[in-house]
């Protein structure tokens, strides 16, 4: 039988916020979905009116190509192009908005422009490292952990607070970083949460419905599952919000203190086979997945 003709083998029942609303689960939260299970409705990125998604085609505008090479800003690159000192494949280009391919030879004032190779590095962040480029107080930063990953200067995509562990992506691909952090694209994150006391089912419902945070802002979980054999003190939470410290603040809003927080999945990337404090480069398949998501 063809794939099109097969019926879904997923479970016939569902509950609010995904399977396991307030129930014990048999598998660790964030484990691979069984084959044939219907995709969660929030899996698809939504496009909001008036806010176009960034393009990930191989072609880029000439001014951006020049700016990415570190020569000048995009606005200053427009001036260089207008002045007639930029060539593409031996031809002077003065057209605003002209696009170039990776195989094109671009020259500025007679010299070939060399662009940085795009790098994508995944870190399993340990505790007691802050997610900043540098720290005036001299505390340890995540950049120290990936300093030998590549010669290019890479940046963390989003943040994890000092005591939060788990998946953290670094890249020098600005478009990719924008896509993965912009709230309109609703990139999924899954956290393993340990609490100071057992989680009540009523509070599971509250997190799924949405809670008011300490600054009067509002946040809600997409899924909440109490993890089996943990005396209800450990919970799996799936969210797409990018608000600062949002998981800790959500649990504080319903009367709990988070004693341990670990991000186990970000935009489909996991820390499988990646020990705490170590990093690896993304595979080409993983990069393509992020671009197509």
DAFENPE-V38303 format. One record per backbone hydrogen bond with DSSP energy under -0.5 kcal/mol. NH is the residue of the N-H (numbers start at 1). CO is the residue of the C=O. E is the energy in kcal/mol with one decimal. If there is no record, write none. Layout:
NH	CO	E
NH	CO	E
//
This chain:
5	2	-0.5
6	2	-0.6
6	3	-0.9
10	36	-1.0
18	15	-1.8
21	18	-0.5
22	20	-0.6
22	224	-0.7
23	20	-1.6
25	226	-0.6
31	28	-1.7
37	34	-1.8
43	40	-2.2
44	41	-0.6
45	293	-0.5
48	46	-0.6
51	48	-1.6
60	100	-2.1
62	98	-3.3
65	61	-2.4
66	62	-2.3
67	63	-2.1
68	64	-3.0
69	65	-1.0
70	67	-1.9
71	66	-1.5
77	73	-2.2
78	74	-1.9
79	75	-1.2
80	76	-1.9
81	77	-2.5
82	78	-2.4
83	79	-1.7
84	81	-1.5
85	80	-1.4
87	107	-2.5
88	91	-2.8
89	105	-3.1
91	88	-1.4
93	86	-2.4
98	95	-1.2
100	60	-2.9
104	101	-1.5
106	104	-0.7
107	87	-2.7
108	111	-2.9
109	85	-2.8
111	108	-1.8
113	106	-3.1
114	112	-0.5
115	113	-0.5
121	170	-2.6
122	280	-3.3
123	168	-3.0
124	278	-2.4
125	123	-1.0
125	166	-3.0
128	162	-1.3
129	126	-0.5
129	162	-1.0
130	140	-2.4
131	160	-0.6
132	130	-1.5
138	135	-1.9
142	130	-2.1
143	132	-0.6
144	141	-1.2
145	141	-0.5
145	142	-0.9
146	142	-0.9
149	146	-1.9
154	152	-0.7
155	171	-2.3
157	169	-3.0
158	156	-0.9
164	161	-1.7
165	261	-2.4
166	125	-2.0
167	263	-2.3
168	123	-2.0
170	121	-2.8
171	155	-2.2
172	119	-1.0
174	172	-1.0
177	173	-2.3
178	174	-2.2
179	175	-2.2
180	176	-2.2
181	177	-1.1
182	178	-1.9
185	182	-1.7
186	183	-1.1
189	239	-2.7
190	265	-2.2
191	237	-2.8
192	262	-3.2
193	191	-0.6
193	235	-3.2
194	260	-2.8
195	233	-2.9
196	257	-1.3
199	232	-3.0
203	200	-0.8
204	200	-1.3
205	201	-2.1
206	202	-1.5
207	203	-2.1
208	204	-1.9
209	205	-2.1
210	206	-2.1
211	219	-3.1
213	217	-3.2
216	213	-1.9
219	211	-2.2
221	207	-2.7
222	238	-2.8
223	238	-1.5
225	236	-2.5
226	20	-0.6
226	23	-0.7
227	234	-2.5
228	25	-0.7
230	227	-0.8
232	227	-0.5
233	230	-1.8
235	193	-2.7
236	225	-3.4
237	191	-2.3
238	223	-2.2
239	189	-2.5
246	243	-1.4
249	245	-2.2
250	246	-2.3
251	247	-1.9
252	248	-2.1
253	249	-1.8
254	250	-0.7
254	251	-0.8
255	252	-1.4
256	251	-2.6
259	194	-2.3
259	257	-0.6
260	194	-1.4
261	163	-0.5
262	192	-2.0
263	165	-3.0
264	190	-2.1
264	262	-0.7
265	190	-1.5
266	269	-2.2
267	188	-2.6
269	266	-2.5
271	264	-0.7
274	271	-2.1
275	273	-0.5
277	124	-3.7
278	275	-2.0
280	122	-1.9
282	120	-2.4
287	283	-2.1
288	284	-2.4
289	285	-2.1
290	286	-2.1
291	287	-2.0
292	288	-2.0
293	289	-1.5
//
